Amino acid sequence: MSRFREDRMWEGLGLQVFLMCLGAMLCSVVAASVPLEHSHRHRLSLHRHRERTGKEGQVLHRSKRGWVWNQFFVIEEYTGPDPVLVGRLHSDVDAGDGNCKYILSGEGAGTIFVIDDKTGNIHATKTLDREEQAQYTLTAQAVDRDTNKPLEPPSEFIVKVQDINDNPPEFLHGPYYARVPEMSNVGTSVMQVTATDADDPTYGNSARLVYSILQGQPYFSVEPQTGIIRTALPNMDREARQEYDVVIQAKDMGGHMGGLSGTTEVKITLTDVNDNPPKFPQSVYAMSVSEDKVSGEEVGRLKAKDPDLGENGLVSYRFIEGDGMTVFEITTDTDTREGVIKLRKPVDFETKRAYTLRVEASNTHLDPRFIAWGPYKDTATVKVMVEDADEPPAFMATSYSFEVEENSPDGSVVGRVHAKDTDVANNPVRYMIPRYTDVEQFFSVGPEDGIIKTTRPLDRETLPWHNISVSATEIGGHHQDTKVRVNIKVKDVNDNAPEFATQNEILVCENVSPGKLIETVSAVDKDEMVHRQYFHFSIAPEAVNNQNFSLKDNRDSTASIYVTRRGFSRMTQDVYFLPIEINDNGIPPMSSTNTLTIRVCSCDSKDTILSCNVEPYILPAGLSTGALIAILACIVILLAIVVLFVALRRQKKEPLIVFEEEDIRENIITYDDEGGGEEDTEAFDIATLQNPDGANGFLPQ
């Protein structure tokens, strides 16, 4: 039967260390009595036998392993003077004669853990920290001291580092920032803070944390187990206080005395809700506006105060009653949150001198939770006084439109404008036309009666509309003036004869068939065309009897031109002129004679125009452009052949070497003999070489 011994030595440890070690020893004793399949130990047996019957009556033997050990434990952060005894290993094959040698290998073997090779005692030589490494896996083996041969197979075991409470809780994400709406109910969750403890959470209470609030009461509270911060007071008002600094503590050992703790700060901000209605600082506002102000000008401003923020503090304004609701309007300035009162239409001091309005200011966004606290609106009275101003004369109409016929004689009446002084004095008015509106001075106006007349005949085709201004100036007072727009339309008179819309030539083939439509002509008239008015076309009387062309009036302001003869000859006549008379049927009727130019052209069999120029007349009949090009190409080829032939003949008659007159200077003789020096220079007469004619007996005269 194998045995298990484990001896540990404890020195200089406190009560906590002693209790933990005592618990580990008790666990080891209990584990020694538990069967193999229910324990976490590794066992090795050498001399224990269990017989089993195998096949055909064979007896199988199972050897027992020679040593047994459990997990070993060593306390962390031990700082004693001597190495800590972790435990002792002993094998059944060790007879105590010193022949058995114990060997240790694995994590930390030889550096952290050392073994006495004779006794099997294992010591820890360094201080261990469970937070760095919680356990170490080692391998033990018994060998023969002399031969180093294994006496038993190696086996692994574990040394666990026993935790102590040496790490305080930490808030890794602090400081924290949270927001909660004002006026929240008691117990409203604000946020959750979480601390961590590096100690072993599975052993003791070293990592069991409890949360508490050190600062921030009585406004907030924290749940001890979860760290959830909640509101503790009702009706916390942002307008009274917006920010709170809360300090949360986390303590281990379940919050008991002796535990370690850590703290963090939480800044809690109350967010705004719409819990305040708008309020006017005063009940009556007095404003004034001059009667010379125009529509859209500002009269005054008023503001209802709302301490809420953002959209909760937005205020809209409106008129709810008063005698000036159609005269004034109110809008909201989004930047200043003021109500802006403006003129909707001008006021008149002489007609009405005061207005009273009732203004309501209300929140645009309401919170359903606080509707019962309402109403979220307020009202005020606005009194507007109209101030008198020296006003310019006023025309009876905002603009005038008149008509006048063109070609009317100068002095013709166009129309009349009328203005009057609206002030109490009712001063007389003088009229004039500003020259910049009538640069060419087509019109004049009576200075006292405002009658507008022409200064010359007008031409509608030149300028159909005249847009001028007439000013009225108050005589006396501040000489203020006002202007009015006058639009004058020049009415049309039928004073322009019609004419061809285009002046293009008409091209016709020589071989054209009689009755063929060659063109459709149209006309234009500078005058205005009345309803159902159209142009009438006819051939001029002097050309009615022509035998070449005819005209058909289509009664739609167009006319068709037809050929009445068979074929034309360009050699005889290439251009024809056809005079056409056009009548506009107006009142009075106007007509004109326009000449249509018709040119005869050369065409192919498909009536495709080939040429309308005069030059082709000199060419022989029947020659087309393609034939001419072919003839020119043949001539060029013949000329090239002749030039080539002459060049070859000249090359055959000229010899390669000139024999008639032998030029010694041009004879080059080559040979392979080696030169003789001075003898060679004496063999030739240089003078002869320079004058070959002298050598033949021909001397120059």
BELTA-V92371 format. One record per backbone hydrogen bond with DSSP energy under -1.0 kcal/mol. CO is the residue of the C=O (numbers start at 1). NH is the residue of the N-H. If there is no record, write none. Layout:
<<CO;NH> <CO;NH>>
This chain:
<<14;18> <15;19> <16;20> <17;21> <18;22> <19;23> <20;24> <21;25> <22;26> <23;27> <24;28> <25;29> <26;30> <27;31> <28;32> <30;33> <31;34> <35;38> <36;39> <42;69> <45;65> <52;60> <54;57> <55;58> <58;54> <60;52> <65;46> <66;92> <67;44> <72;160> <74;162> <84;124> <87;122> <91;94> <99;145> <101;143> <103;141> <105;139> <106;109> <108;111> <108;112> <108;113> <112;125> <113;110> <114;123> <116;120> <117;102> <120;89> <121;116> <122;86> <122;87> <123;114> <124;84> <128;77> <129;132> <129;133> <134;161> <136;159> <137;107> <138;157> <139;105> <140;155> <141;103> <142;151> <142;152> <143;101> <144;148> <149;144> <155;140> <157;138> <158;72> <159;136> <160;74> <162;76> <164;166> <170;196> <176;267> <178;269> <180;271> <185;188> <188;231> <191;229> <196;170> <205;208> <205;253> <208;254> <210;251> <212;249> <215;247> <216;220> <219;232> <221;230> <223;227> <224;211> <227;193> <228;223> <229;190> <230;221> <231;187> <236;183> <237;241> <242;270> <244;268> <246;266> <247;214> <247;215> <248;264> <249;212> <250;262> <251;210> <252;255> <253;256> <256;259> <260;252> <262;250> <264;248> <265;176> <266;246> <267;178> <268;244> <269;180> <271;182> <273;275> <279;305> <283;381> <285;383> <287;385> <289;387> <290;293> <294;297> <297;343> <300;341> <302;339> <305;279> <309;312> <310;313> <314;364> <316;362> <318;360> <321;358> <324;328> <327;344> <327;345> <329;342> <331;340> <333;337> <338;333> <339;302> <340;331> <341;299> <341;300> <342;329> <343;296> <348;352> <353;386> <355;384> <356;323> <357;382> <358;320> <359;380> <360;318> <361;378> <362;316> <367;370> <370;373> <371;374> <375;377> <376;363> <378;361> <380;359> <381;285> <382;357> <383;287> <384;355> <385;289> <387;291> <389;391> <394;420> <400;487> <402;489> <404;491> <405;408> <409;412> <412;454> <415;452> <418;396> <420;394> <428;475> <430;473> <432;471> <434;437> <438;441> <442;455> <444;453> <446;450> <447;431> <450;417> <451;446> <452;414> <452;415> <453;444> <454;411> <458;407> <459;463> <464;490> <466;488> <468;486> <470;484> <471;432> <472;482> <473;430> <476;479> <480;474> <482;472> <484;470> <485;400> <486;468> <487;402> <488;466> <489;404> <491;406> <493;495> <499;524> <506;599> <508;601> <509;512> <510;568> <512;567> <513;516> <516;563> <519;561> <521;559> <522;501> <524;499> <530;533> <536;583> <538;581> <540;543> <541;544> <543;546> <548;564> <550;562> <552;560> <558;554> <559;521> <560;552> <561;518> <561;519> <562;550> <563;515> <569;573> <574;600> <576;598> <578;596> <579;540> <580;594> <581;538> <582;592> <583;536> <590;584> <592;582> <594;580> <596;578> <597;506> <598;576> <599;508> <601;510> <602;610> <602;611> <604;607> <608;604> <611;602> <614;617> <615;618> <616;619> <620;623> <624;628> <625;629> <626;630> <627;631> <628;632> <629;633> <630;634> <631;635> <632;636> <633;637> <634;638> <635;639> <636;640> <637;641> <638;642> <639;643> <640;644> <641;645> <642;646> <643;647> <644;648> <645;649> <646;650> <647;651> <648;652> <649;653> <650;654> <663;666> <664;667> <676;679> <677;681> <678;682> <685;689> <686;690> <687;691> <692;696> <693;698>>
